[in-house]
Amino acid sequence: MAEQVILRFDGVTFEYIVKKPILEEVSFSVRTGSKITLMGQNGAGKSTIFGLIKGDLKPKEGKISITNGATIGAAPQVVAPEDFSLTVEDYLAKGFSPVPKNIRSLIAKAMEAVNLVLPLDRPVGRLSGGQQARLLLASALIGAPDILLLDEPTNNLDKEGIDHLLEFLIMYDKTVLVISHDADFLNCFTEGVIYLDARNRKAETYVGDYYSVVEEISRRVEREQRKNAQLQKMIIDRKEKANFFSHKGGKMRKLAKKMREETEELEDDLVDVRHEDKTIRPFNIPVQEDLSGDIVVISSLKVIKNYEAVEMPIEKRITKKMHLLVTGPNGIGKSTFLRSLIDGSAEGAKIAPEVKVGYYSQDFTNLDFTDTVFESLEKAMGDRDDVQELRSVAAGFLITGDLMGHTIASLSEGQKGLLTLARLVLMRPGLLILDEPTNHINFRHLPVMAEAFNNFAGPMVIVSHMDDFVRSLRIDDYLELGKL
């Protein structure tokens, strides 16, 4: 007996802005129990697909069918700031109405599934990035949904957390749709890919593991490019001959007309080659001038032990060209340390006066979400007024003119990440503080980012759980919080 289709999109069109569709006549089906990856470049509509499945968004045209009222659980990429004051228990209970009497039993099972051990009365805002990531997964699982939607689930998870999530997903017997840029993670459990093409705004379905599908798409792109090259050659040849014969008389003019018609047909046959493989341009982050001496001095810092902050003595000095990697398991206080360093609340760690800090926040809370993209880039430039430089830098990060008027709140998480990188270039910082900068970023961009960070002539402090990325970086010193 064939597996039942649990989810179907039939000719679905959706647009946020009138006459500028994100999705256009998208059709695909998902069978019960399958593990599917949503693939496509930043802004192609992956998160929009999730919004349509959940019912948060409504299609302009087409139909979305969910078989027999299947339940849906979704893990967003980040905890909403308005939920920071909720306790862990309240956050996990808020998806129920009314809250069942056995809520604590359900919470315990969900937290066990994601390997999360926390006091239930702890405020969500006091959790580390990794703990929040596991909490988001638990919130999606708590209702044992028939369809599980995971948006960048490995962000902020350490290796132990990723391994635990993989084991869970492989054993999970229900339907899972995942958006992720972690290729190795996807390849471990993906059975198929729904590929969103940002150029024609449609979807294609592929069967196979993630790497096989990526290779198949790459081969298809190469075939399309070869076909286009051949057609372009024929078009040039036809145009030259048509121009030549058009100056002749009689039958030659009729032949020229026929050749022009053939040329138009050939131009219609040109394949609209997809740009999903387009990578950000190589970039350099200029450093603030006239820096010298100790940029950061650390005499003590707080680490989390048994859910309490403990002050630990340490002697660490970060000078002009030093690149420092901060390590430790989820929940030990890495992101908290970076934030306290930036806002000046860390009593035992200080940044030298007048140093301009370029901060990549894992949750983008350093950005004003009400700003337009243009306003945010303009603020990063400070007193400089050079619109040409601003637009040139933005274009290098695939931030096109049509995005400039959009608010940051309307961007995908991947677009926010690229915007943050563009801001760092325009800012010309004296110190880079990077908290999980690979989160939400397409893996094709990572080598370009690594080269730029390695070439940065100023000091850098970075936290990252992506081992392959870290191995590609120039690291001069380590701050291992787990060993303090």
C-alpha positions, 0 to 999 in steps of 0.5 A: 500500500502506497504511503499517504500524502499528508501535505499538498501544495497545489498551485500556491501563489503568495506575495507580501507586496502586491504584484511581487510574488515570493512563491508562484504556482508552487506545487508539491506533496509530502508523504506521511513519515518522510523527512524532507529538506526545504532548500533554496537561497536566502529569501527564496521563500522557505520560511514563507512555506512554513508560515503557509503550512502553519496557517499564519499566512494565507495564499493569494491563489492555490490550495494547501491541503493537510490530510485528516486535520494532521497536527503541526508543531513548529520550532522557530529560529529564535525566541521572541523578545516578548517571551523572555520574561516567561518561565520555562514552564510557562513558555512550554505551556503557552501552546495549549488552550486550555493547559492540560492537567498533565502539563508537567509530564508533557514538559518532562517528556519534551525536555528529555527528547531534546536533552534539556535539563533546567529548573522550570521556573527559570526565565527564558531570557536567562537561558544561553543560546544553546538552551534556548535552541533546545527549548524551541525544539521542545516547544515544537515536540510537546504536542507530539505533532503529525508534521514537525517543522524545524527552522535552522534547528542546529543553530546554537547547538553544541556537538552533543546537542546536534548528535542528540537531535539527529538521533531523535529525528532518525527515530521519529516516525512522523513527518519532518520538514527542515530548513537548515544550512548545515549540510552534514546534519541534513545528509544524515537523515534527509530522504528528499528535497523541495527546492525553491528557485528564487528566479521563477519562484516555483518548487521542484521535488528531488528524492535522495540524500542531501549531498546527492540532490545538491550534486544533481542540481549542480549538474543541472545548472551546468547543463543549463549553462552549456545549453545557453552558451550554444543558443547564444552562439546560434543567436549571434550567428542568426542576427549577423546573417539576418542583418546581412540579408536584410540589405539585399533585395527580394527573397533575401529580405524574406529570408532575413525576416525568417531568421529574425523570427528564428532568433526570437524563438531561440531567445525564448529557449534560453534557460533562466539559469538559477542563482542559488549557487551565487556566493557573496563576493570576497570582502575585507573588513577595514580596521579602525586606525591608530589602535595600539596596546591592550584592546581588551583586558580580562581579569575575571569572568562569570561562568554558569555552574549548577545554574548559578553564575560563578566569578572566576579569576583569569588573566587574558589580554587581547592586543591589536591583531589577536584572534581569540576563540571562546569555547565551552558547552551550551549554557556555560555563559559564552554569549552572556560574557560577550554581551556583558563585555560589549555593554560594559557590565562585565566587572572583570573585563573591559574594552579600551576607550574609543574602540569601535566594536563590530558585533555579530549577535546570534539573535540580531538583537543589536539591530533595530528591526524597525529600520529599513535596510538602507537606514541600518547600513547608513547608521553603520557608516557613522559620519561618512556619507557615501551612498555609492559605497553603501550600495556597492558593499550591500550588493556584494552581500546579495542585498539588492536595491529592491531590499533597501526599503524593506524593514529588517523585521521583514527579512529572513534570518539569512538576509539579516546575517548578510546585512550584519556582515555588510554593516561590519564592513561599513563600520570599520571596527577596531574590535570584532565580537562574533557570536555564532556568525555562521548561524542562518548563513548558506554554507557556500558563503562560509569560505568567503567569511573565513577568509575575511575574518582571517584577514581582519587586521584588528583583534577578534573574539569569536564563539562558534560551534561549527567545527569545520568553520573554526578549523578554517580560521586563524586563531591565536589564543583560546578562552576555554570556559569549560576548564575554568 
